Amino acid sequence: MRLIFITLLALMLATVVGLGATWMTAIRGTDLGTLTIGAWTARPKTGTADVDPYSRASIVRSGELPVGTGDGVAFSATTDDRKRPLDGRCDVVVSGVTPAARFWTLTLYDQKGHLVANSLQRYGFTSQEIIRGADGAFEVRVASRSRAGNWLPTGGIERYALMLRLYDTPVGVATRTQRDAPMPSIATVGCP
């Protein structure tokens, strides 16, 4: 009887730990196959058959449709380069250049993965419409109040995420450093 009780207790404990670990990785994700350059992170294998089971569970939970490896790669950022969370009440500047890509988009999302509602209905920029300097670099202001030039309105939400999708790009699984893929910098320049 004692052996049966210990066996059942061990099975219940293993079930609780296994389900808890699966739930945590589905909610928070994992670092398996993650590419991090500055504040930007990507999981280049999510659009392939080689995706790890934890990333697959996270994709199923979120309902996100990942960019396929043959199409490009998606980078996201929830902090600036100094690891401060992106705050919609602050002025944040995304500046620099992007890695080589035929086309790219920079989009603003809330923490639930929805577009941030605003009166301008401006949710992001594309590589074809952004205003650039003579050297090809750009600067995007992400702020609650109107700014000149490339401006993304936050609506004053507390936290948000930026998504940079690169289409038809050599950036992918083999990319490791900022030199391989020069990513734009993200800096918080002022908070009320």
Secondary structure, DSSP 8 states (H G I E B T S, - for coil): -HHHHHHHHHHHHHHHHHHHHHHHHHHH---TT-EEETTEEE-GGGGSTT--HHHHHHHHHHT-----TTTEEEEEESB-TTS-B--TTSEEEEEE---S-SEEEEEEEETTS-B---TT---EEETTT--B-TTS-EEEEEESS--SSEEEE-TT-S-EEEEEEEES-S-STT--STTTS---EEEEEE--
